Amino acid sequence: MTGWVPVIALFILGGIVGIGAVVVLAIHFEDRRGSLTDRAPGLFSSGTRRMLGVRVDHTACHYVTNPRHACPTCRRAHYTGERR
């Protein structure tokens, strides 16, 4: 039984390091793309947002009179005439 303890510890450590690497890569990808106010660009970004609790509140964008001051998602919705 004592021979399995290092194997299980390495397996758990590898899982933690793997999840951390995915989170770091997803944050780097979103930061580079500047896509935080848009929908998540992929599965890793979506999972990272969910795991970190990142939510974007667009309620303030509806009260902006100048569309240049709204976030990119709401600015596109304003120019196309659709409502979010």
Secondary structure, DSSP 8 states (H G I E B T S, - for coil): -TTHHHHHHHHHHHHHHHHHHHHHHHHHHHHHHT-TTS--SSHHHHHHHHHHT-----GGGGG-SSGGGS-HHHHHHHHHT---
